[in-house]
């Protein structure tokens, strides 16, 4: 039952926190990525993941870490984005990695276009007191790509073995 509750709540809650943190502060705390990694390390054996599957999940996370830090080095994404993208990929393994990356790309492109459009218009006066909105509106501010990463991850997560393994009958009211 505890494993089922963790499967249902831990990953989605951490991804939602990463998105909201990036939106409001333009940073994703390292503890989010560390908790995603720790959650995977705890739940994988509890869920009966084989050593071979575990290794492939680690490889997927490492591959995304290398690619994401290359993007970070080029100045395309932030360091928090790179770390949380890799930590999320750890949960997906190669089985769902392409879907995850496709959704992240689509949401990232849409988010970028929306923010670039938003930044072309003056910020209405009543919103000037909102520091997070002023920062988001500033032309020299980056894109909070953690939002796209979280949305992409949350789109794919319901199709994973993590959710398919949940015993829904335990949660129904009789």
C-alpha positions in Angstrom: 0.0 0.0 0.0 2.8 2.4 0.9 4.6 1.6 -2.4 1.3 2.3 -4.3 0.9 5.7 -2.5 4.5 6.6 -3.3 4.0 5.6 -7.0 0.9 7.7 -7.2 2.1 10.8 -5.4 5.9 11.2 -5.2 6.9 11.7 -8.8 3.9 13.9 -9.7 4.3 16.0 -6.6 8.0 16.6 -7.2 7.4 17.5 -10.8 4.6 19.9 -9.9 6.9 21.5 -7.3 9.8 21.8 -9.9 7.4 23.6 -12.3 6.0 26.0 -9.8 9.4 26.7 -8.3 10.8 27.5 -11.8 7.8 29.7 -12.6 8.0 31.7 -9.4 11.8 31.8 -8.8 13.4 30.8 -12.0 15.3 28.1 -10.1 14.7 24.4 -9.3 16.2 23.4 -6.0 18.7 20.6 -6.0 16.6 18.8 -3.4 13.9 18.1 -6.1 16.4 16.2 -8.3 17.8 14.4 -5.2 14.4 13.4 -4.0 13.5 12.1 -7.5 16.7 10.0 -7.5 16.1 8.8 -3.9 12.5 8.0 -4.7 13.5 5.9 -7.7 16.2 4.1 -5.7 13.7 3.2 -3.0 10.7 2.3 -5.3 12.6 0.4 -8.0 13.4 -2.6 -5.7 10.0 -2.3 -3.9 8.4 -2.6 -7.3 10.3 -5.7 -8.3 12.5 -4.0 -10.9 15.2 -6.4 -12.2 18.9 -5.5 -12.0 18.9 -5.4 -15.8 15.9 -3.0 -16.0 17.5 -0.9 -13.2 20.7 -0.6 -15.2 18.8 0.5 -18.3 16.9 3.2 -16.2 20.3 4.4 -14.9 21.6 4.5 -18.5 18.6 6.6 -19.6 19.1 9.0 -16.8 22.8 9.3 -17.6 22.2 9.8 -21.3 19.8 12.7 -20.5 22.2 14.1 -18.0 25.0 14.3 -20.6 22.6 15.8 -23.2 21.1 18.2 -20.8 24.4 19.4 -19.4 25.6 20.0 -23.0 22.5 22.2 -23.4 23.4 23.9 -20.1 26.9 24.5 -21.3 25.6 26.1 -24.4 23.4 28.4 -22.3 20.1 27.0 -23.6 18.8 25.7 -20.3 19.5 26.2 -16.6 21.4 23.8 -14.4 18.3 22.9 -12.4 16.5 22.1 -15.6 19.3 19.8 -16.7 19.3 18.0 -13.3 15.6 17.6 -13.0 15.3 16.4 -16.7 17.8 13.7 -16.0 16.3 12.7 -12.7 12.9 12.3 -14.4 14.4 10.3 -17.2 15.7 7.9 -14.6 12.1 7.0 -13.8 11.2 6.5 -17.5 14.1 4.4 -18.7 14.4 4.0 -22.4 10.9 2.5 -22.7 9.3 6.0 -22.4 12.2 8.3 -22.9 11.4 9.3 -26.5 7.8 10.1 -25.6 9.0 12.2 -22.6 11.6 14.1 -24.6 9.0 14.7 -27.4 6.5 16.2 -24.9 9.2 18.3 -23.2 10.2 19.7 -26.6 6.6 20.5 -27.6 5.7 22.1 -24.3 9.1 23.9 -24.3 8.5 25.3 -27.7 5.0 26.4 -26.9 6.1 27.9 -23.6 9.0 29.8 -25.3 6.6 31.2 -28.0 4.1 32.3 -25.3 6.7 34.0 -23.2 8.3 35.8 -26.1 4.8 37.0 -27.1 4.0 38.0 -23.5 7.3 40.0 -23.3 6.4 42.0 -26.4 3.6 43.8 -24.6 3.9 46.1 -21.6 3.2 44.5 -18.3 -0.1 46.0 -17.0 0.4 48.3 -14.1 -1.5 46.2 -11.5 1.0 43.3 -12.0 4.1 45.4 -11.4 4.1 44.6 -7.7 4.4 40.8 -8.4 8.2 40.2 -8.4 7.8 36.8 -10.1 5.7 38.2 -12.9 8.0 41.1 -13.4 11.0 38.7 -13.6 9.1 36.5 -16.0 8.2 39.5 -18.2 11.8 40.8 -18.4 13.4 40.5 -21.8 16.7 39.4 -20.4 15.3 36.6 -18.4 15.4 33.0 -19.6 12.6 30.6 -20.1 11.5 28.6 -17.0 11.9 25.3 -18.9 11.2 23.3 -15.7 7.6 23.9 -16.6 7.9 22.1 -19.9 10.0 19.3 -18.3 7.3 18.8 -15.6 4.5 18.9 -18.1 6.2 16.4 -20.4 6.9 14.1 -17.5 3.4 14.3 -16.2 2.0 13.4 -19.7 4.1 10.3 -19.9 4.0 9.1 -16.2 0.5 7.6 -16.4 1.6 5.2 -19.1 4.5 3.8 -17.2 4.9 0.6 -15.3 4.9 2.7 -12.1 1.3 3.5 -12.5 0.3 0.3 -14.1 1.6 -1.6 -11.0 -0.7 0.3 -8.6 -3.4 -1.9 -7.1 -6.3 0.4 -7.6 -8.6 -2.0 -5.8 -7.0 -1.0 -2.5 -8.1 2.6 -3.0 -11.8 2.0 -3.7 -14.4 2.6 -1.1 -16.6 -0.4 -0.3 
